[in-house]
Every structure is written in structure tokens, then in C-alpha cells.
Amino acid sequence: MERDGQLELYGIVADRLKEAHARVRALQVPEGVRMALSRKLLVITSAAKHDLADAAKRLERLMNDLDEGRFPEDPDTDGSP
């Protein structure tokens, strides 16, 4: 029975990752920010292979950040106005 739950979680995480990738592609942000978000998604994808529950939590946090407009700093800027 636990295996069924694990398979269901894989499906949920896979669907959410697809949604997250689509959202990141559609964002109107500098390329450096988009690349940082894409790297986060790659880390989450990799983590899902080893610890699915942790990957699901990380993905949920990232999706919440996207919902609330919290993005990483653009590494191509020096922070000055």
C-alpha cells in the first residue's frame, strides 16, 4: 500500500515540476533570475530521485515564492541603483 502512495507522490511532484518550469519560462524577469530559478528546479528534480518527500517540500516553497513574487537576486547586477 505504501508503494501506491509513493507512486502517487511521484505523479504529483512530476506534474508540479512541469507547472513550475512553465511558470519560470513565462516570467518577465532578467535572464539571470530565470537561470537561478531554473537551477533551483534542477536541484529539486535531482533531489526527487533520492528523497521525494523533501523534494516535494522544496518545490512547494519555490511555488509559494513564485506566487508571492519573491525571486532570487539577478547575479548579473551589482545591487547599485
C-alpha positions as CSV (number, residue, x, y, z in Angstrom):
1,M,0.0,0.0,0.0
2,E,2.9,2.4,0.8
3,R,4.2,1.9,-2.7
4,D,0.9,3.2,-4.1
5,G,1.3,6.4,-2.0
6,Q,4.9,6.8,-3.3
7,L,3.8,6.4,-6.9
8,E,1.0,9.0,-6.3
9,L,3.5,11.4,-4.8
10,Y,5.9,10.9,-7.8
11,G,3.0,11.8,-10.1
12,I,2.1,14.9,-8.1
13,V,5.7,16.1,-7.9
14,A,6.2,15.5,-11.7
15,D,3.1,17.5,-12.5
16,R,4.1,20.3,-10.2
17,L,7.6,20.4,-11.7
18,K,6.2,20.7,-15.2
19,E,4.0,23.6,-13.9
20,A,6.9,25.3,-12.2
21,H,9.1,25.0,-15.3
22,A,6.3,26.6,-17.4
23,R,5.8,29.4,-14.9
24,V,9.5,30.2,-14.8
25,R,9.7,30.3,-18.6
26,A,6.7,32.7,-18.7
27,L,8.1,35.1,-16.1
28,Q,9.1,38.6,-17.2
29,V,12.3,38.8,-15.3
30,P,16.0,39.3,-16.2
31,E,17.7,36.3,-17.7
32,G,20.0,35.9,-14.6
33,V,16.9,35.5,-12.4
34,R,15.4,33.0,-14.8
35,M,18.6,31.0,-14.8
36,A,18.7,31.0,-11.0
37,L,15.2,29.7,-10.8
38,S,15.9,27.1,-13.4
39,R,18.9,25.9,-11.4
40,K,16.6,25.6,-8.3
41,L,14.2,23.5,-10.3
42,L,17.1,21.2,-11.5
43,V,18.2,20.8,-7.9
44,I,14.7,19.8,-6.9
45,T,14.4,17.4,-9.8
46,S,17.7,15.8,-8.7
47,A,16.6,15.6,-5.1
48,A,13.4,13.9,-6.1
49,K,15.4,10.9,-7.2
50,H,16.8,10.4,-3.7
51,D,14.3,12.0,-1.3
52,L,10.9,12.5,-2.8
53,A,9.2,14.0,0.3
54,D,12.0,16.6,0.7
55,A,11.8,17.5,-3.0
56,A,8.0,17.9,-2.7
57,K,8.6,20.4,0.3
58,R,11.3,22.3,-1.6
59,L,9.1,22.5,-4.7
60,E,6.1,23.8,-2.6
61,R,8.4,26.5,-1.1
62,L,9.5,27.5,-4.6
63,M,6.0,27.7,-5.9
64,N,5.0,29.8,-2.9
65,D,7.9,32.2,-3.6
66,L,6.7,32.4,-7.3
67,D,3.1,33.1,-6.2
68,E,4.3,35.9,-3.9
69,G,6.8,37.4,-6.4
70,R,9.9,36.5,-4.4
71,F,12.7,35.9,-6.8
72,P,16.4,35.4,-6.4
73,E,18.7,38.4,-7.0
74,D,19.9,38.9,-10.5
75,P,23.6,37.7,-10.4
76,D,24.4,40.0,-13.3
77,T,23.7,43.1,-11.3
78,D,25.9,44.6,-8.6
79,G,23.0,45.8,-6.5
80,S,23.6,49.5,-7.1
81,P,20.7,51.7,-8.4
